[in-house]
Amino acid sequence: MTGNPSAAPAAQPTLNFDTRLLFPDGTAHEGYSFGFRKAIAGEVVFNTAMSGYPESLTDPSYQGQILVLTYPLIGNYGVPPMVKEHELLKYYESENIHIAGLIISEYSFESSHWNAWNTLSSWLIDQQIPAIGGVDTRAITKVLRENGSMPGKIVFPGQDVDFADPNEDNLVAQVSTKEVLTYGSGKHKIVLVDCGVKHNIIRKLLERDTTVVRVPWDYDFTKLDYDGLFISNGPGDPKQCTPTIANIAKALKMEKPIFGICLGNQLMALAAGGDTFKLKYGHRSHNQPVILKGTPRCFITSQNHGFATLADSLSGEWEELFVNINDNTNEGIKHKTKPFFSTQFHPEASSGPTDTDFLFDDFIEMIEKTGDGRPNPLTH
Protein backbone atom coordinates (compact mmCIF):
# COMPACT_ATOMS: atom_id res chain seq x y z
CA MET A 1 0.00 0.00 0.00
CA THR A 2 1.04 3.60 -0.51
CA GLY A 3 2.17 6.11 2.11
CA ASN A 4 0.34 9.11 3.53
CA PRO A 5 -1.98 10.33 0.73
CA SER A 6 -2.17 13.85 2.14
CA ALA A 7 1.45 14.47 1.11
CA ALA A 8 0.57 14.65 -2.61
CA PRO A 9 -3.05 15.48 -3.55
CA ALA A 10 -4.36 13.26 -6.31
CA ALA A 11 -5.52 14.70 -9.59
CA GLN A 12 -9.22 14.35 -10.42
CA PRO A 13 -9.41 11.48 -12.93
CA THR A 14 -11.68 11.31 -15.95
CA LEU A 15 -14.78 9.54 -14.70
CA ASN A 16 -16.22 6.72 -16.77
CA PHE A 17 -19.86 6.00 -15.85
CA ASP A 18 -19.79 2.35 -16.96
CA THR A 19 -20.67 0.66 -13.66
CA ARG A 20 -24.23 -0.19 -12.58
CA LEU A 21 -26.13 -1.19 -9.47
CA LEU A 22 -29.06 -3.37 -10.57
CA PHE A 23 -32.21 -4.43 -8.71
CA PRO A 24 -34.40 -7.45 -9.63
CA ASP A 25 -37.16 -5.19 -11.03
CA GLY A 26 -34.71 -3.93 -13.68
CA THR A 27 -33.98 -0.60 -11.99
CA ALA A 28 -30.42 0.51 -12.72
CA HIS A 29 -28.22 3.18 -11.12
CA GLU A 30 -25.13 4.11 -13.13
CA GLY A 31 -21.90 5.45 -11.67
CA TYR A 32 -18.13 5.36 -11.89
CA SER A 33 -15.93 2.66 -10.39
CA PHE A 34 -13.36 3.57 -7.74
CA GLY A 35 -12.88 0.06 -6.34
CA PHE A 36 -12.07 -3.37 -7.74
CA ARG A 37 -13.74 -4.17 -11.05
CA LYS A 38 -15.53 -7.40 -10.22
CA ALA A 39 -19.25 -8.15 -10.58
CA ILE A 40 -20.86 -9.15 -7.26
CA ALA A 41 -24.32 -9.78 -5.78
CA GLY A 42 -25.64 -9.22 -2.29
CA GLU A 43 -28.30 -7.61 -0.11
CA VAL A 44 -28.49 -3.83 -0.53
CA VAL A 45 -28.67 -1.93 2.77
CA PHE A 46 -27.94 1.65 3.80
CA ASN A 47 -26.14 3.39 6.67
CA THR A 48 -26.80 6.98 7.76
CA ALA A 49 -23.54 7.62 9.64
CA MET A 50 -21.64 10.80 8.76
CA SER A 51 -18.25 9.21 9.46
CA GLY A 52 -16.69 5.88 10.30
CA TYR A 53 -16.50 4.18 6.91
CA PRO A 54 -13.31 2.23 7.82
CA GLU A 55 -15.16 0.79 10.83
CA SER A 56 -18.34 0.04 8.88
CA LEU A 57 -16.54 -1.66 5.99
CA THR A 58 -14.69 -3.97 8.40
CA ASP A 59 -17.74 -4.77 10.56
CA PRO A 60 -18.39 -8.54 10.11
CA SER A 61 -22.13 -7.86 10.51
CA TYR A 62 -22.08 -6.49 6.94
CA GLN A 63 -20.90 -9.81 5.47
CA GLY A 64 -22.46 -10.33 2.05
CA GLN A 65 -24.12 -6.91 1.89
CA ILE A 66 -23.86 -4.08 -0.63
CA LEU A 67 -23.59 -1.00 1.55
CA VAL A 68 -25.08 2.35 0.52
CA LEU A 69 -23.62 5.25 2.52
CA THR A 70 -26.11 8.12 2.69
CA TYR A 71 -23.59 10.78 3.72
CA PRO A 72 -22.71 12.48 0.39
CA LEU A 73 -18.89 12.77 0.61
CA ILE A 74 -16.81 9.65 1.31
CA GLY A 75 -13.06 9.11 1.24
CA ASN A 76 -12.05 12.62 2.31
CA TYR A 77 -10.02 11.38 5.30
CA GLY A 78 -8.58 8.26 3.66
CA VAL A 79 -8.04 5.17 5.79
CA PRO A 80 -5.82 4.81 8.88
CA PRO A 81 -2.65 2.69 9.21
CA MET A 82 -2.77 -1.07 9.74
CA VAL A 83 -1.08 -0.97 13.14
CA LYS A 84 -1.88 -3.47 15.88
CA GLU A 85 -2.72 -3.11 19.56
CA HIS A 86 -3.57 -6.10 21.77
CA GLU A 87 -2.93 -8.21 18.63
CA LEU A 88 -5.88 -6.46 16.93
CA LEU A 89 -5.88 -3.86 14.17
CA LYS A 90 -6.13 -0.64 16.18
CA TYR A 91 -8.36 1.42 13.87
CA TYR A 92 -10.56 -1.27 12.34
CA GLU A 93 -13.30 -3.64 13.50
CA SER A 94 -11.76 -6.78 11.96
CA GLU A 95 -8.86 -7.87 9.81
CA ASN A 96 -10.71 -7.59 6.48
CA ILE A 97 -13.40 -5.69 4.60
CA HIS A 98 -16.67 -7.61 4.94
CA ILE A 99 -19.08 -5.71 2.69
CA ALA A 100 -19.66 -7.22 -0.75
CA GLY A 101 -19.69 -3.79 -2.42
CA LEU A 102 -19.90 -0.05 -1.70
CA ILE A 103 -22.26 2.57 -3.15
CA ILE A 104 -21.72 6.30 -2.51
CA SER A 105 -22.73 9.67 -3.90
CA GLU A 106 -19.35 11.35 -4.28
CA TYR A 107 -15.84 9.96 -3.81
CA SER A 108 -13.12 12.34 -2.67
CA PHE A 109 -10.07 11.60 -4.79
CA GLU A 110 -8.05 13.76 -2.41
CA SER A 111 -7.78 12.60 1.20
CA SER A 112 -6.26 14.57 4.05
CA HIS A 113 -6.10 13.57 7.70
CA TRP A 114 -3.37 13.38 10.35
CA ASN A 115 -3.84 9.61 10.56
CA ALA A 116 -4.38 8.89 6.84
CA TRP A 117 -2.16 6.12 5.56
CA ASN A 118 -3.85 5.07 2.35
CA THR A 119 -6.75 6.11 0.14
CA LEU A 120 -10.12 4.39 0.36
CA SER A 121 -9.94 3.52 -3.33
CA SER A 122 -6.54 1.78 -3.03
CA TRP A 123 -7.69 -0.13 0.02
CA LEU A 124 -10.82 -1.37 -1.76
CA ILE A 125 -8.80 -2.43 -4.80
CA ASP A 126 -6.27 -4.25 -2.58
CA GLN A 127 -9.09 -6.23 -0.95
CA GLN A 128 -10.97 -6.73 -4.26
CA ILE A 129 -14.14 -4.91 -3.24
CA PRO A 130 -16.14 -3.15 -6.01
CA ALA A 131 -17.35 0.40 -5.33
CA ILE A 132 -19.50 2.87 -7.28
CA GLY A 133 -19.49 6.68 -6.98
CA GLY A 134 -21.66 9.29 -8.67
CA VAL A 135 -24.88 7.51 -7.67
CA ASP A 136 -28.03 9.15 -6.31
CA THR A 137 -27.85 7.46 -2.90
CA ARG A 138 -30.84 9.49 -1.69
CA ALA A 139 -33.02 7.91 -4.37
CA ILE A 140 -31.76 4.42 -3.49
CA THR A 141 -32.36 5.01 0.20
CA LYS A 142 -35.94 6.13 -0.46
CA VAL A 143 -36.55 2.90 -2.40
CA LEU A 144 -35.06 0.81 0.41
CA ARG A 145 -37.13 2.65 3.02
CA GLU A 146 -40.26 1.81 1.03
CA ASN A 147 -39.47 -1.78 0.03
CA GLY A 148 -37.00 -2.88 2.68
CA SER A 149 -33.59 -4.45 2.12
CA MET A 150 -33.41 -5.77 -1.44
CA PRO A 151 -31.23 -8.10 -3.51
CA GLY A 152 -28.88 -6.22 -5.80
CA LYS A 153 -25.76 -6.61 -7.86
CA ILE A 154 -22.89 -4.48 -9.14
CA VAL A 155 -22.05 -5.20 -12.78
CA PHE A 156 -19.50 -4.01 -15.34
CA PRO A 157 -19.38 -4.21 -19.14
CA GLY A 158 -18.83 -7.88 -19.95
CA GLN A 159 -19.27 -8.91 -16.30
CA ASP A 160 -22.54 -10.07 -14.74
CA VAL A 161 -23.69 -12.34 -11.91
CA ASP A 162 -27.00 -13.76 -10.70
CA PHE A 163 -28.90 -12.14 -7.85
CA ALA A 164 -28.34 -13.84 -4.49
CA ASP A 165 -29.63 -13.65 -0.93
CA PRO A 166 -26.69 -13.90 1.50
CA ASN A 167 -29.08 -14.59 4.40
CA GLU A 168 -29.62 -18.08 2.99
CA ASP A 169 -26.00 -18.85 3.90
CA ASN A 170 -24.53 -19.36 7.36
CA LEU A 171 -22.75 -16.00 7.44
CA VAL A 172 -21.64 -16.44 11.05
CA ALA A 173 -19.64 -19.54 10.10
CA GLN A 174 -17.92 -17.44 7.40
CA VAL A 175 -16.74 -14.68 9.73
CA SER A 176 -16.13 -16.45 13.06
CA THR A 177 -12.62 -17.31 14.23
CA LYS A 178 -11.49 -20.81 13.36
CA GLU A 179 -9.39 -21.27 16.51
CA VAL A 180 -9.41 -20.36 20.19
CA LEU A 181 -7.58 -17.07 20.79
CA THR A 182 -6.64 -15.41 24.08
CA TYR A 183 -6.15 -11.68 24.76
CA GLY A 184 -4.88 -9.98 27.90
CA SER A 185 -4.10 -11.34 31.36
CA GLY A 186 -6.64 -9.67 33.64
CA LYS A 187 -8.29 -11.12 36.73
CA HIS A 188 -11.72 -11.72 35.15
CA LYS A 189 -11.82 -14.54 32.60
CA ILE A 190 -14.37 -13.84 29.86
CA VAL A 191 -15.33 -16.40 27.23
CA LEU A 192 -16.31 -14.50 24.08
CA VAL A 193 -18.39 -16.44 21.56
CA ASP A 194 -17.25 -15.03 18.21
CA CYS A 195 -20.18 -14.79 15.83
CA GLY A 196 -18.47 -11.97 13.94
CA VAL A 197 -17.12 -9.90 16.81
CA LYS A 198 -16.08 -6.28 16.35
CA HIS A 199 -12.59 -5.52 17.65
CA ASN A 200 -13.82 -2.71 19.84
CA ILE A 201 -15.83 -5.16 21.95
CA ILE A 202 -12.59 -6.96 22.79
CA ARG A 203 -10.89 -3.62 23.51
CA LYS A 204 -13.70 -2.57 25.87
CA LEU A 205 -13.41 -5.83 27.79
CA LEU A 206 -9.60 -5.62 28.02
CA GLU A 207 -9.86 -2.11 29.46
CA ARG A 208 -11.68 -3.65 32.43
CA ASP A 209 -8.98 -6.00 33.72
CA THR A 210 -10.06 -9.12 31.88
CA THR A 211 -8.62 -12.09 30.06
CA VAL A 212 -10.68 -12.63 26.91
CA VAL A 213 -10.87 -16.15 25.47
CA ARG A 214 -12.34 -15.89 21.96
CA VAL A 215 -13.92 -19.11 20.73
CA PRO A 216 -15.54 -20.15 17.41
CA TRP A 217 -19.29 -19.76 17.00
CA ASP A 218 -19.97 -23.51 17.35
CA TYR A 219 -17.44 -24.22 20.12
CA ASP A 220 -18.77 -25.89 23.29
CA PHE A 221 -17.52 -23.24 25.71
CA THR A 222 -19.52 -24.72 28.61
CA LYS A 223 -16.59 -27.09 29.22
CA LEU A 224 -14.31 -24.13 29.98
CA ASP A 225 -13.80 -22.44 33.33
CA TYR A 226 -14.81 -18.78 33.11
CA ASP A 227 -16.21 -15.89 35.15
CA GLY A 228 -18.48 -14.39 32.51
CA LEU A 229 -19.81 -15.19 29.05
CA PHE A 230 -20.00 -12.68 26.21
CA ILE A 231 -22.03 -13.34 23.03
CA SER A 232 -20.92 -11.15 20.15
CA ASN A 233 -22.54 -9.39 17.23
CA GLY A 234 -22.57 -11.00 13.80
CA PRO A 235 -24.32 -11.16 10.42
CA GLY A 236 -27.37 -12.92 9.08
CA ASP A 237 -30.21 -15.00 10.48
CA PRO A 238 -29.62 -16.05 14.12
CA LYS A 239 -31.58 -19.25 13.55
CA GLN A 240 -28.68 -20.49 11.41
CA CYS A 241 -26.62 -20.72 14.61
CA THR A 242 -28.11 -23.92 16.04
CA PRO A 243 -24.96 -25.09 17.91
CA THR A 244 -24.49 -21.63 19.45
CA ILE A 245 -28.09 -21.51 20.66
CA ALA A 246 -27.75 -24.97 22.23
CA ASN A 247 -24.55 -23.98 24.06
CA ILE A 248 -26.08 -20.72 25.34
CA ALA A 249 -29.08 -22.68 26.61
CA LYS A 250 -26.68 -24.82 28.66
CA ALA A 251 -24.91 -21.69 29.91
CA LEU A 252 -28.21 -20.22 31.11
CA LYS A 253 -28.49 -23.18 33.50
CA MET A 254 -24.99 -22.49 34.86
CA GLU A 255 -26.09 -19.01 35.99
CA LYS A 256 -22.76 -17.28 35.41
CA PRO A 257 -23.11 -13.66 34.15
CA ILE A 258 -23.89 -13.34 30.43
CA PHE A 259 -23.80 -10.22 28.23
CA GLY A 260 -24.86 -10.27 24.56
CA ILE A 261 -24.67 -7.59 21.89
CA CYS A 262 -26.63 -7.36 18.60
CA LEU A 263 -26.80 -10.94 17.24
CA GLY A 264 -25.97 -11.92 20.83
CA ASN A 265 -29.29 -10.41 21.91
CA GLN A 266 -31.17 -12.54 19.40
CA LEU A 267 -29.23 -15.71 20.24
CA MET A 268 -29.89 -15.22 23.97
CA ALA A 269 -33.62 -14.85 23.24
CA LEU A 270 -33.66 -18.03 21.12
CA ALA A 271 -31.75 -19.96 23.78
CA ALA A 272 -34.31 -18.77 26.36
CA GLY A 273 -37.15 -20.15 24.24
CA GLY A 274 -38.08 -16.92 22.45
CA ASP A 275 -38.29 -16.08 18.77
CA THR A 276 -36.76 -13.66 16.23
CA PHE A 277 -37.89 -12.12 12.95
CA LYS A 278 -36.43 -10.25 9.96
CA LEU A 279 -36.87 -6.50 10.00
CA LYS A 280 -38.14 -4.79 6.88
CA TYR A 281 -35.04 -2.68 6.35
CA GLY A 282 -33.01 -3.16 9.52
CA HIS A 283 -31.35 -0.58 11.73
CA ARG A 284 -28.03 0.69 10.40
CA SER A 285 -26.97 4.08 11.72
CA HIS A 286 -25.21 5.97 14.49
CA ASN A 287 -28.31 7.82 15.67
CA GLN A 288 -30.93 5.28 16.76
CA PRO A 289 -32.79 6.41 19.92
CA VAL A 290 -33.60 3.72 22.50
CA ILE A 291 -35.34 4.04 25.84
CA LEU A 292 -34.55 2.14 29.02
CA LYS A 293 -37.80 0.26 29.62
CA GLY A 294 -39.85 1.61 32.49
CA THR A 295 -37.95 4.91 32.65
CA PRO A 296 -37.85 8.18 30.67
CA ARG A 297 -34.12 7.69 29.98
CA CYS A 298 -33.21 7.80 26.28
CA PHE A 299 -29.86 6.90 24.73
CA ILE A 300 -28.50 7.55 21.23
CA THR A 301 -27.03 4.33 19.87
CA SER A 302 -25.15 2.83 16.96
CA GLN A 303 -26.83 -0.15 15.29
CA ASN A 304 -26.30 -2.63 12.47
CA HIS A 305 -28.72 -5.55 12.21
CA GLY A 306 -31.38 -6.98 9.94
CA PHE A 307 -33.11 -9.28 12.45
CA ALA A 308 -34.69 -8.57 15.84
CA THR A 309 -35.99 -10.31 18.96
CA LEU A 310 -39.73 -10.80 19.35
CA ALA A 311 -40.10 -9.63 22.94
CA ASP A 312 -43.60 -11.10 23.43
CA SER A 313 -42.23 -14.57 22.71
CA LEU A 314 -40.17 -14.67 25.93
CA SER A 315 -41.34 -16.41 29.09
CA GLY A 316 -42.33 -14.52 32.22
CA GLU A 317 -38.81 -14.95 33.64
CA TRP A 318 -37.54 -12.40 31.10
CA GLU A 319 -38.36 -8.78 30.37
CA GLU A 320 -37.42 -6.08 27.88
CA LEU A 321 -34.46 -3.92 28.80
CA PHE A 322 -34.46 -1.36 25.97
CA VAL A 323 -36.99 -0.42 23.27
CA ASN A 324 -36.43 1.42 19.97
CA ILE A 325 -38.36 4.70 19.99
CA ASN A 326 -38.71 4.84 16.21
CA ASP A 327 -40.47 1.51 15.65
CA ASN A 328 -40.93 0.00 19.15
CA THR A 329 -38.81 -3.04 18.31
CA ASN A 330 -36.84 -4.79 21.02
CA GLU A 331 -33.39 -3.37 21.83
CA GLY A 332 -32.40 -5.63 24.71
CA ILE A 333 -33.61 -8.19 27.22
CA LYS A 334 -32.73 -9.22 30.77
CA HIS A 335 -33.58 -12.01 33.16
CA LYS A 336 -35.62 -10.85 36.14
CA THR A 337 -33.53 -12.61 38.78
CA LYS A 338 -30.34 -13.92 37.16
CA PRO A 339 -27.29 -12.02 35.78
CA PHE A 340 -28.19 -12.31 32.09
CA PHE A 341 -28.75 -9.30 29.83
CA SER A 342 -28.23 -8.22 26.23
CA THR A 343 -28.60 -5.24 23.93
CA GLN A 344 -29.53 -5.04 20.26
CA PHE A 345 -27.44 -1.89 19.76
CA HIS A 346 -23.65 -1.45 20.03
CA PRO A 347 -22.46 0.13 23.31
CA GLU A 348 -18.87 -0.30 22.10
CA ALA A 349 -19.58 1.73 18.93
CA SER A 350 -16.51 3.02 17.09
CA SER A 351 -17.11 5.35 15.45
CA GLY A 352 -20.41 6.24 17.08
CA PRO A 353 -21.99 7.47 20.32
CA THR A 354 -20.64 6.18 23.63
CA ASP A 355 -23.78 6.85 25.69
CA THR A 356 -24.10 3.23 26.78
CA ASP A 357 -20.46 2.37 27.45
CA PHE A 358 -21.43 1.84 31.11
CA LEU A 359 -23.01 -1.51 30.18
CA PHE A 360 -19.53 -3.05 30.12
CA ASP A 361 -19.06 -1.81 33.69
CA ASP A 362 -22.37 -3.43 34.66
CA PHE A 363 -21.19 -6.72 33.21
CA ILE A 364 -17.95 -6.63 35.22
CA GLU A 365 -19.90 -5.63 38.33
CA MET A 366 -22.13 -8.67 37.87
CA ILE A 367 -19.06 -10.90 37.69
CA GLU A 368 -17.60 -9.39 40.86
CA LYS A 369 -20.88 -9.72 42.78
CA THR A 370 -21.95 -13.16 41.59
CA GLY A 371 -20.69 -14.80 44.77
CA ASP A 372 -22.53 -12.28 46.97
CA GLY A 373 -25.99 -12.61 45.38
CA ARG A 374 -27.24 -11.76 41.97
CA PRO A 375 -27.37 -8.05 41.14
CA ASN A 376 -30.10 -6.49 39.08
CA PRO A 377 -28.76 -5.84 35.56
CA LEU A 378 -28.34 -2.16 34.80
CA THR A 379 -27.84 -0.51 38.15
CA HIS A 380 -27.14 2.93 36.64
Beta strands, then each sheet from edge to edge (+ up, - down):
strand 1: 19-22
strand 2: 28-33
strand 3: 40-47
strand 4: 65-69
strand 5: 73-74
strand 6: 84-85
strand 7: 88-89
strand 8: 101-103
strand 9: 106-107
strand 10: 131-133
strand 11: 150-155
strand 12: 181-183
strand 13: 188-193
strand 14: 210-215
strand 15: 228-231
strand 16: 258-261
strand 17: 275-292
strand 18: 298-310
strand 19: 318-324
strand 20: 330-335
strand 21: 340-343
sheet 1: 1+ 2- 10+ 8+ 4+ 3+ 11- 1+
sheet 2: 5+ 9+
sheet 3: 6+ 7-
sheet 4: 12+ 14- 13- 15- 16- 21- 20+ 19- 17+ 18-
end
